[in-house]
Amino acid sequence: MNIKRITSALIGLPLVAFVLILGNQYIIDIAFSAIAILSLQEFYNAFKETSKPMKWIGYVFSVGIAFIHIIPTAYTKNSLQLLIPSLVAILFLVVIVTDMKSTIKDMMVTLFGIMYILGFIVFIPMLRGIEDGSYLVWYIFAIAWGTDIFAYFIGKRFGKHKFSKISPNKSIEGCIAGVIGSIIVSLLYTAILNNFIDFNISYLYIIFVSLALSILSQIGDFAASCIKRYVGIKDFSNLIPGHGGMLDRIDSVIFIAPFAYFLLNIF
């Protein structure tokens, strides 16, 4: 973790706020569809030396995010049940019709990219689309960015015990501070919702949610580092000069999105 992540949070917050607050649900769906395409492109390009992902399939499924609130909910749920089997069937069909010029490895990289990026990021617009979702969706960003900021500053000042060789700049002290920081930020946000927006959210439950999601956020950060180390790159791209690619900036945010969707839906 480094200062770039903090800077990107400060830059990204106004952009995210602009989309989530001022955009209607369809604009939000389109925005996250575009983010998914950019992130998926970066992911597939990371594997270009060892495989040839079937990029177009990933892009088609990414575009589908833009339509999740246009298709009736009943049809959406039924379609999701066939999503993975249909995707696997399409991938195998490509392998077959190309006489295995597209290999099983190409197929697996394509499939993993879709599951890792699309399968996670889609829960952000889905959470935004539920009742009170315009408020609840901010827990994702509060927890992910709160974890990053506290982990960086406390880890830089007090971190003495390295956590993993996967990301040598991270310390155990920083990871613990990240969890505590996310709880503090989430409790402050909950206090605002309860006192000014007329919510009645349990502070004890938010502590549990923040604890779980902060840990998952850090796993998401390590997961992205694992991928980059495997393919031998520092950043997924240079889309944001000095900060890396889109996927570098949202790795922890998207990783907690599906878990946040289910935990916050309990409200």
C-alpha positions as CSV (number, residue, x, y, z in Angstrom):
1,M,0.0,0.0,0.0
2,N,1.3,3.5,-0.7
3,I,0.4,7.1,-0.9
4,K,-1.0,6.6,-4.5
5,R,-3.9,4.7,-3.1
6,I,-4.7,7.6,-0.7
7,T,-4.5,10.2,-3.5
8,S,-6.6,8.1,-5.8
9,A,-9.3,7.9,-3.1
10,L,-9.3,11.7,-2.8
11,I,-9.5,12.0,-6.6
12,G,-12.0,9.2,-7.0
13,L,-14.4,10.3,-4.3
14,P,-15.8,13.3,-6.1
15,L,-16.2,11.3,-9.3
16,V,-18.0,8.5,-7.5
17,A,-20.1,10.9,-5.7
18,F,-21.1,12.7,-8.9
19,V,-22.3,9.4,-10.5
20,L,-24.0,7.9,-7.5
21,I,-25.7,11.0,-6.2
22,L,-26.6,12.9,-9.4
23,G,-27.0,9.9,-11.8
24,N,-30.3,8.0,-12.1
25,Q,-30.1,4.2,-11.9
26,Y,-29.7,3.7,-15.6
27,I,-26.7,6.1,-15.8
28,I,-25.2,4.4,-12.8
29,D,-25.6,1.0,-14.5
30,I,-23.9,2.3,-17.7
31,A,-21.1,3.9,-15.7
32,F,-20.2,0.6,-13.9
33,S,-20.6,-1.2,-17.2
34,A,-17.9,1.1,-18.6
35,I,-15.7,0.6,-15.5
36,A,-16.1,-3.2,-15.9
37,I,-15.0,-3.0,-19.5
38,L,-11.9,-1.0,-18.7
39,S,-11.0,-3.2,-15.8
40,L,-11.5,-6.4,-17.8
41,Q,-9.4,-5.1,-20.6
42,E,-6.6,-4.4,-18.1
43,F,-6.9,-7.9,-16.7
44,Y,-6.8,-9.6,-20.1
45,N,-3.9,-7.5,-21.2
46,A,-2.0,-8.6,-18.1
47,F,-2.1,-12.2,-19.5
48,K,-1.2,-11.4,-23.1
49,E,2.3,-13.0,-22.8
50,T,0.9,-16.3,-21.7
51,S,-2.6,-16.6,-23.2
52,K,-5.0,-15.1,-25.7
53,P,-8.2,-14.4,-23.7
54,M,-11.5,-14.3,-25.7
55,K,-11.9,-10.6,-24.9
56,W,-15.1,-10.0,-26.9
57,I,-17.0,-12.4,-24.7
58,G,-16.0,-10.6,-21.6
59,Y,-16.9,-7.2,-23.1
60,V,-20.3,-8.5,-24.2
61,F,-21.1,-9.7,-20.6
62,S,-19.8,-6.3,-19.3
63,V,-22.3,-4.5,-21.4
64,G,-25.0,-6.6,-19.8
65,I,-24.4,-4.7,-16.5
66,A,-26.0,-1.6,-18.2
67,F,-29.3,-3.5,-18.6
68,I,-29.7,-5.1,-15.1
69,H,-32.4,-2.6,-14.1
70,I,-34.1,-2.5,-17.5
71,I,-34.9,-6.3,-17.6
72,P,-37.8,-7.2,-15.2
73,T,-36.5,-8.6,-11.9
74,A,-38.2,-11.9,-12.3
75,Y,-36.4,-12.5,-15.6
76,T,-33.1,-11.3,-14.3
77,K,-33.1,-13.8,-11.4
78,N,-34.0,-16.6,-13.8
79,S,-31.3,-15.6,-16.2
80,L,-28.7,-15.4,-13.5
81,Q,-29.3,-19.1,-12.7
82,L,-28.1,-19.9,-16.3
83,L,-25.4,-17.3,-16.5
84,I,-22.4,-19.5,-15.6
85,P,-23.5,-22.6,-17.5
86,S,-24.2,-20.4,-20.6
87,L,-20.9,-18.7,-20.3
88,V,-19.0,-22.0,-20.1
89,A,-20.9,-23.4,-23.0
90,I,-20.1,-20.3,-25.1
91,L,-16.4,-20.6,-24.2
92,F,-16.2,-24.2,-25.1
93,L,-18.0,-23.5,-28.4
94,V,-15.3,-21.0,-29.3
95,V,-12.6,-23.6,-28.5
96,I,-14.4,-26.1,-30.7
97,V,-15.1,-23.9,-33.7
98,T,-11.5,-22.7,-33.7
99,D,-10.2,-26.2,-33.7
100,M,-8.5,-25.4,-30.4
101,K,-6.6,-22.4,-31.7
102,S,-8.3,-20.9,-28.7
103,T,-7.0,-23.1,-25.9
104,I,-8.4,-24.3,-22.6
105,K,-6.0,-21.9,-20.9
106,D,-7.4,-19.0,-22.9
107,M,-10.9,-20.1,-21.9
108,M,-10.0,-20.3,-18.2
109,V,-8.4,-16.8,-18.2
110,T,-11.4,-15.4,-19.9
111,L,-13.8,-17.1,-17.5
112,F,-11.8,-16.1,-14.4
113,G,-11.7,-12.5,-15.5
114,I,-15.5,-12.4,-15.9
115,M,-16.1,-14.0,-12.6
116,Y,-13.5,-11.9,-10.8
117,I,-14.4,-8.5,-12.2
118,L,-18.0,-8.6,-13.5
119,G,-19.1,-11.1,-10.8
120,F,-18.1,-8.7,-8.1
121,I,-18.6,-5.2,-9.5
122,V,-22.2,-5.8,-10.6
123,F,-23.2,-5.8,-6.9
124,I,-22.4,-2.1,-6.6
125,P,-25.2,-0.9,-8.9
126,M,-27.4,-3.7,-7.6
127,L,-27.0,-2.4,-4.0
128,R,-27.6,1.2,-5.3
129,G,-30.8,0.0,-6.8
130,I,-32.5,-1.4,-3.7
131,E,-34.6,0.6,-1.3
132,D,-32.4,3.1,0.6
133,G,-29.5,1.8,-1.6
134,S,-28.5,5.4,-2.4
135,Y,-27.4,5.6,1.2
136,L,-26.3,2.0,1.9
137,V,-23.9,1.8,-1.1
138,W,-21.6,4.4,0.5
139,Y,-20.7,1.8,3.1
140,I,-18.7,0.0,0.4
141,F,-16.5,3.0,-0.3
142,A,-16.3,4.1,3.3
143,I,-15.0,0.7,4.4
144,A,-12.7,0.1,1.5
145,W,-11.1,3.6,1.5
146,G,-11.2,3.9,5.3
147,T,-9.2,0.6,5.5
148,D,-6.7,1.9,2.9
149,I,-6.1,5.3,4.6
150,F,-5.8,4.0,8.1
151,A,-3.6,1.1,7.1
152,Y,-1.3,3.3,5.2
153,F,-0.7,6.0,7.8
154,I,-0.6,3.7,10.8
155,G,1.4,1.1,9.0
156,K,3.9,3.7,7.8
157,R,4.4,5.1,11.3
158,F,4.2,2.0,13.4
159,G,4.5,-1.0,11.1
160,K,7.3,-3.3,12.1
161,H,6.0,-6.8,11.3
162,K,5.6,-7.5,7.6
163,F,2.4,-9.3,6.7
164,S,3.3,-11.1,3.4
165,K,5.9,-11.2,0.7
166,I,3.1,-10.8,-1.8
167,S,2.9,-7.2,-0.8
168,P,6.0,-6.4,1.3
169,N,5.0,-2.8,2.1
170,K,2.0,-4.0,4.2
171,S,2.5,-4.7,7.9
172,I,0.4,-6.5,10.5
173,E,0.0,-3.2,12.4
174,G,-1.3,-1.5,9.3
175,C,-3.8,-4.3,8.5
176,I,-5.1,-4.1,12.1
177,A,-5.3,-0.3,11.9
178,G,-7.2,-0.6,8.6
179,V,-9.9,-2.7,10.3
180,I,-10.2,-0.2,13.2
181,G,-10.2,2.7,10.9
182,S,-13.0,1.2,8.7
183,I,-15.1,0.7,11.9
184,I,-14.6,4.3,12.9
185,V,-15.6,5.7,9.5
186,S,-18.6,3.4,9.3
187,L,-19.8,4.3,12.7
188,L,-19.5,8.0,11.9
189,Y,-21.5,7.5,8.7
190,T,-24.1,5.4,10.6
191,A,-24.5,8.2,13.1
192,I,-25.2,10.6,10.3
193,L,-27.8,8.3,8.8
194,N,-29.5,7.6,12.2
195,N,-29.6,11.2,13.3
196,F,-30.2,13.2,10.1
197,I,-31.7,10.8,7.6
198,D,-34.1,9.0,10.1
199,F,-32.5,5.5,9.8
200,N,-32.4,3.1,12.7
201,I,-29.3,1.1,12.0
202,S,-27.7,-1.0,14.8
203,Y,-24.2,0.3,15.6
204,L,-23.3,-3.2,16.9
205,Y,-24.3,-4.7,13.5
206,I,-22.3,-2.1,11.6
207,I,-19.2,-2.9,13.7
208,F,-19.6,-6.6,12.6
209,V,-20.2,-5.6,9.0
210,S,-17.2,-3.2,9.0
211,L,-14.9,-5.8,10.6
212,A,-15.9,-8.5,8.0
213,L,-15.8,-6.2,5.0
214,S,-12.5,-4.5,6.0
215,I,-10.8,-7.9,6.2
216,L,-12.3,-8.8,2.8
217,S,-11.1,-5.5,1.4
218,Q,-7.5,-6.3,2.4
219,I,-7.9,-9.8,0.9
220,G,-9.0,-8.1,-2.3
221,D,-5.9,-5.9,-2.3
222,F,-3.7,-9.0,-1.8
223,A,-5.7,-10.9,-4.5
224,A,-4.9,-8.2,-7.1
225,S,-1.2,-8.2,-6.0
226,C,-1.2,-12.0,-6.4
227,I,-2.3,-11.7,-10.0
228,K,0.2,-8.9,-10.8
229,R,3.1,-10.9,-9.3
230,Y,2.0,-14.0,-11.2
231,V,2.1,-12.2,-14.6
232,G,5.1,-10.1,-13.6
233,I,3.7,-6.5,-13.8
234,K,3.6,-3.7,-11.3
235,D,0.3,-2.1,-12.3
236,F,-2.5,-3.3,-14.5
237,S,-2.1,-0.3,-16.8
238,N,-1.1,3.4,-16.8
239,L,-4.6,4.6,-17.4
240,I,-4.3,7.0,-14.5
241,P,-0.7,8.5,-14.7
242,G,1.2,7.9,-11.5
243,H,-1.6,5.7,-10.1
244,G,-1.8,2.7,-12.3
245,G,-4.9,1.3,-13.9
246,M,-8.6,1.2,-13.2
247,L,-8.4,-2.3,-11.6
248,D,-5.5,-1.1,-9.4
249,R,-7.8,1.6,-8.0
250,I,-10.9,-0.5,-7.4
251,D,-9.5,-3.9,-6.5
252,S,-10.6,-3.7,-2.8
253,V,-13.8,-1.9,-3.6
254,I,-15.2,-4.5,-6.0
255,F,-14.0,-7.4,-3.8
256,I,-16.3,-6.4,-0.9
257,A,-19.3,-5.4,-3.1
258,P,-21.1,-8.8,-3.2
259,F,-20.6,-9.4,0.6
260,A,-21.8,-5.8,1.3
261,Y,-24.9,-6.4,-0.8
262,F,-26.0,-9.4,1.2
263,L,-25.0,-8.0,4.6
264,L,-26.6,-4.6,4.1
265,N,-29.8,-6.2,2.6
266,I,-30.5,-7.7,6.0
267,F,-31.6,-4.2,7.0
